[in-house]
Each structure stands twice: as structure tokens, then as C-alpha cells.
Amino acid sequence: MTTDAFQRNADNFCYRHPDRQSFVLCQRCLRTICPECQTQAPVGVICPECLAEQRRAASPAQRKAQRRWSRPRARSTDSRPLVTYGIIAVTAFVYLLQLIPGLGVENYLAFNSAFLLPGSGIPVEPWRLLTVLLVHGGFLHLALNMLAVFMIGQSLEPLLGRWRYLALYLISGLAGSVGVALIAPGTWVVGASGAVFGMLGALLVIGRHIGANIRGIVIVLAINLVIGFLPGFTVAWQAHVGGLLGGALVGFIYARTRELRRRNLQIALLAAVTVGLLALLVIPAVFYV
């Protein structure tokens, strides 16, 4: 219960909302303010009028700093391999589309170097260089590739960052397709094996530069490369070799341009590698047509 004297005392109510009782004072003008009118200051709270006056009195440098630090910031501590999860989810979704009778998804996404040659009599479809990463020859093929992506990505994506990791995956996949076009032109291939070998190659090079124990990576690489040459196995070893070399080159670029001041150089080198891989596709067009 409040007394009549309390009700008549304006200091017990917000000066901007006289019907709202409050016991909080502005730290600058000492007037009573309700929760709606309170703005947190370094010490205590201030009212809207004092806040506006404070902003008018701020120097340009102070206003710039305030805008900069008031922006929402991304969580720098979030190390979840979201790109890895995204790659697996998209690839699994495309595989489900492959299971729909009559849809023929693989006919539009699988890679054959013939689709890169203007004079081959069929439409030029350069997107197959990368869409080949999305289609697979069966559930076991999909499961093995995505398991490799999941296991390698958990270590590699937090180490590189999401955009660099995605660039590595795509450039490695491109290198795998280029390897098939150079070594086995006219061959149909499907799968993300080129990108997987590229991730292994990058992990090998980066691990070597940071002094990590890379013996296990070397053993895994050797086993998988040998399998591709054994009779009875139909894996596209050309994509494995191309992806491995492309990924190792990207890993070398990352290892040599880790400093922030070399970020532009890193981007330029990645672009140069991509252009160089595309330029190599001229060779099948010249010698195999």
C-alpha cells in the first residue's frame, strides 16, 4: 500500500511515464526512469535524453567504434563441421532421387569428357565436372565415400575454416574429373572419390607442415590407390590420382599462406589452380577428337 504523500511525489515515478512507479535513477540527470526508458551504460543506466546527448557529444572515432562493436558477430568458437554435414546431406538427397524410377538423375549429373568437347555432336555440359560428386553407383559406394568425408571433415574443416574447406572439396573434385578426362577420355564416372582423395592429399601436406604424425594417412592413401589398380575393381583410379594431386596442391597453398596478410595471395593462387585445371581440358580436345 502506498500513501498519498508517496503518490504525490513525482520522484517516485518515471519522468517520461508518470503512471509507472520506479526506484531506478538515471546516473547522469538522477531522474527516475522505468525499465522501458533504461539504457545500460558502463556504470548504471541512463535515460533516453541523456543517451541522445551523449551520442551528440561523441567524437567521430567514438561513433565509429560504437557501430563496429555493436554489430552482431559470428560465433568464432563454433567448430562444428557444418559444411561436411551439408555435403553429406546434399549427396544423400541426390542418391534418393536416383532411386526414383524413370527420373534418370545420373544421366544428367555423371561425368564423361565427351560433354566438354564442342565438336562431339552432343551438348556441352561443363557442370558435370562437379555434379559427378553428387551421384553414386550404389548404396555401398555412397556410404564409403560419405563415411570418408565425415571422418576427414571432422578434423580438416575446423582446421581450415568452412570456406577454405569447401574450396578444397570442390577443387579436388574438379581435379578428379580432369584426371579422368586426361587419362581415360570418354569414360563414364560417378562418385565423390576424387574429392575424398583430395582431402586426404591436403591433410597429408598440411600435417607434414605442422609436424603431425602422417604415417596413418600415408598408409590409407597407399591402400586405396593400390585397390584402384587391382583386377576386378571398377573404381575410377584416374579420379583418385587427379583428386589427390589437386588436393595436395591446395593443401600446400594453405600451408604456405596461413598468415592473414597473405589472404589475397591465397585466393589468387586458388583461382590460378582452378583456371589451370580447366586449361588442361584442352588436351583431350586436341588429341582425342
C-alpha positions in Angstrom: 0.0 0.0 0.0 1.3 3.5 -0.8 0.5 6.7 1.0 -1.0 9.8 -0.5 2.4 11.6 0.0 4.1 8.8 -2.0 1.6 9.1 -4.8 2.1 12.9 -4.9 5.9 12.7 -5.1 6.8 12.7 -8.8 10.3 11.4 -8.0 8.8 8.0 -7.3 7.5 7.7 -10.9 9.2 7.7 -14.3 9.5 11.2 -15.6 8.5 10.1 -19.1 5.7 7.8 -18.0 4.1 9.3 -14.8 1.9 6.3 -14.4 4.8 3.9 -13.9 6.4 3.5 -10.5 10.1 3.1 -10.3 13.1 3.3 -7.9 15.8 3.5 -10.6 17.6 6.8 -11.3 19.4 7.9 -14.4 23.1 8.1 -13.5 23.6 11.4 -15.3 20.5 13.5 -14.5 19.2 11.5 -11.5 15.7 11.4 -12.7 13.5 8.4 -12.1 13.2 6.1 -15.1 11.1 2.9 -15.7 12.6 -0.2 -17.3 11.4 0.8 -20.8 13.4 4.0 -20.6 16.6 2.5 -19.2 19.7 2.0 -21.3 22.6 0.2 -19.8 25.7 2.4 -19.6 29.3 1.4 -18.4 28.1 2.4 -14.9 24.4 2.1 -14.2 21.7 3.1 -16.6 20.8 6.4 -18.3 17.6 7.9 -19.7 16.8 8.4 -23.4 17.6 12.2 -23.3 21.0 11.7 -21.7 21.7 8.9 -24.1 20.9 11.2 -27.1 23.1 14.0 -25.5 25.9 11.5 -25.0 25.8 10.5 -28.7 25.8 14.1 -29.9 28.9 14.8 -27.8 30.8 11.7 -29.1 33.7 12.2 -31.5 33.6 10.6 -35.0 36.1 8.0 -33.8 33.9 7.1 -30.8 30.8 6.8 -33.0 32.7 4.5 -35.5 33.9 2.3 -32.6 30.4 2.1 -31.2 29.0 1.0 -34.6 31.7 -1.6 -35.0 31.4 -3.2 -31.7 27.6 -3.1 -31.7 27.4 -5.3 -34.8 26.3 -8.9 -34.2 29.3 -11.2 -34.6 29.6 -14.8 -35.7 30.5 -17.4 -33.2 34.2 -17.8 -33.6 34.2 -20.8 -31.2 31.7 -22.8 -33.3 33.9 -25.7 -34.6 31.0 -27.9 -35.9 31.8 -29.2 -39.4 28.7 -27.8 -40.9 30.0 -27.9 -44.5 30.8 -31.5 -44.0 27.2 -32.2 -42.8 25.9 -30.2 -45.7 27.9 -32.1 -48.3 26.7 -35.4 -46.9 23.1 -34.3 -46.7 23.0 -33.0 -50.3 24.8 -36.1 -51.7 22.4 -38.4 -49.8 19.4 -36.4 -51.1 20.6 -36.8 -54.7 21.1 -40.5 -54.2 17.4 -40.7 -53.0 16.5 -39.0 -56.3 18.5 -41.7 -58.1 16.2 -44.3 -56.7 13.1 -42.8 -58.3 12.3 -45.0 -61.4 12.4 -43.1 -64.7 14.0 -39.9 -63.3 17.5 -40.7 -64.5 19.3 -38.2 -62.3 22.7 -39.8 -63.0 22.2 -39.3 -66.8 22.3 -35.6 -66.2 25.0 -35.4 -63.5 27.5 -38.1 -64.2 30.8 -37.1 -65.9 32.1 -38.0 -69.3 34.7 -35.9 -71.0 32.7 -36.1 -74.3 30.3 -33.5 -72.8 33.2 -31.0 -72.8 34.0 -31.2 -76.5 32.1 -28.8 -78.8 32.7 -31.0 -81.8 31.5 -34.3 -80.3 27.9 -34.0 -81.6 26.3 -33.8 -78.1 25.5 -30.7 -75.9 28.4 -29.2 -74.0 27.6 -29.6 -70.3 30.6 -28.4 -68.2 28.7 -28.6 -64.9 29.3 -32.4 -64.9 32.9 -31.7 -63.8 31.4 -31.0 -60.3 28.0 -32.6 -60.3 29.7 -36.0 -60.7 30.5 -35.6 -56.9 26.7 -36.0 -56.1 25.9 -39.2 -57.9 27.0 -42.7 -56.9 26.8 -46.2 -58.3 25.1 -47.8 -55.3 24.4 -47.5 -51.6 27.8 -49.1 -50.7 29.6 -46.6 -53.0 27.8 -43.7 -51.4 28.2 -45.0 -47.8 32.0 -45.4 -48.2 32.5 -42.0 -49.7 30.4 -40.2 -47.2 31.9 -42.0 -44.3 35.3 -40.8 -45.6 34.0 -37.3 -45.9 32.6 -37.4 -42.4 35.8 -38.8 -40.8 38.2 -36.5 -42.6 35.9 -33.4 -42.5 35.7 -33.5 -38.7 39.4 -32.8 -38.5 40.0 -30.8 -41.7 37.1 -28.4 -41.7 37.7 -26.9 -38.2 41.4 -26.6 -39.1 40.9 -24.8 -42.4 37.6 -23.0 -41.9 34.4 -23.6 -43.7 35.0 -21.6 -46.9 38.6 -22.9 -47.4 37.4 -26.4 -46.7 34.6 -26.1 -49.3 37.1 -24.7 -51.8 39.3 -27.7 -51.2 36.5 -30.1 -51.7 35.3 -28.6 -55.0 38.8 -28.0 -56.4 39.7 -31.6 -55.6 36.6 -32.9 -57.2 37.4 -30.8 -60.3 40.9 -32.2 -60.4 39.5 -35.7 -60.2 37.3 -35.1 -63.2 40.2 -33.5 -65.1 42.3 -36.6 -64.3 39.6 -38.8 -65.9 39.4 -36.6 -68.9 43.2 -36.6 -69.4 43.9 -40.3 -68.8 40.6 -42.0 -69.8 38.6 -39.7 -72.1 35.1 -40.9 -73.0 34.8 -42.9 -69.7 31.7 -42.6 -67.6 32.4 -42.0 -63.9 30.3 -41.2 -60.8 31.1 -40.5 -57.2 33.0 -38.2 -54.8 36.2 -40.3 -54.7 38.2 -37.5 -56.4 37.2 -35.0 -53.7 37.9 -37.6 -50.9 41.4 -38.3 -52.2 41.9 -34.5 -52.5 41.0 -34.1 -48.8 43.5 -36.9 -47.9 46.2 -35.2 -50.0 45.6 -31.9 -48.4 45.6 -33.5 -44.9 48.9 -35.2 -45.8 50.6 -32.0 -46.9 49.2 -29.8 -44.1 50.0 -32.4 -41.5 53.6 -32.6 -42.8 53.9 -28.8 -42.5 52.6 -28.6 -38.9 54.7 -31.6 -37.8 51.9 -34.0 -37.2 52.2 -37.8 -37.5 51.1 -38.6 -41.0 52.1 -42.2 -41.1 48.4 -43.4 -40.9 47.4 -41.0 -43.7 50.1 -42.4 -45.9 49.0 -46.0 -45.2 45.4 -45.2 -46.0 46.3 -43.4 -49.2 48.6 -46.3 -50.4 45.9 -48.9 -49.7 43.2 -47.0 -51.6 45.5 -46.2 -54.5 46.6 -49.8 -54.9 42.9 -51.0 -54.8 42.2 -48.9 -57.8 44.7 -50.8 -59.9 43.7 -54.4 -58.8 41.8 -56.6 -61.3 38.1 -56.9 -60.6 37.8 -53.4 -59.1 35.9 -50.9 -61.2 36.9 -47.8 -59.3 38.0 -44.8 -61.3 41.6 -44.6 -60.2 42.1 -41.7 -62.7 39.8 -39.6 -60.5 41.7 -40.7 -57.4 45.1 -39.7 -58.8 43.7 -36.3 -60.1 42.0 -35.5 -56.9 45.0 -36.5 -54.8 47.3 -34.2 -56.8 44.8 -31.3 -56.8 44.1 -31.6 -53.1 47.8 -31.8 -52.2 48.5 -28.7 -54.2 45.6 -26.8 -52.5 46.9 -28.1 -49.1 50.4 -26.8 -50.0 48.9 -23.3 -50.8 47.0 -23.3 -47.5 50.2 -24.3 -45.6 52.3 -21.6 -47.2 49.7 -18.8 -47.0 48.4 -19.2 -43.4 49.1 -15.6 -42.4 46.3 -13.1 -42.6 48.4 -10.8 -44.7 48.6 -13.4 -47.4 44.9 -14.0 -47.7 44.7 -12.2 -51.1 47.6 -14.3 -52.3 45.9 -17.4 -51.2 42.7 -16.5 -53.1 44.7 -15.7 -56.2 46.6 -19.0 -56.1 43.4 -21.0 -55.7 41.9 -19.2 -58.6 45.1 -19.9 -60.6 44.8 -23.6 -59.8 41.2 -23.7 -60.9 42.0 -21.9 -64.2 45.0 -24.2 -64.7 42.8 -27.3 -64.3 40.2 -26.0 -66.7 43.0 -25.2 -69.2 44.2 -28.9 -69.1 40.9 -29.9 -70.6 42.1 -28.5 -73.9 44.4 -31.6 -74.2 41.7 -34.2 -74.7 40.0 -31.8 -77.1 43.2 -31.7 -79.2 44.4 -35.3 -79.1 41.3 -37.4 -78.7 38.8 -35.8 -81.1 
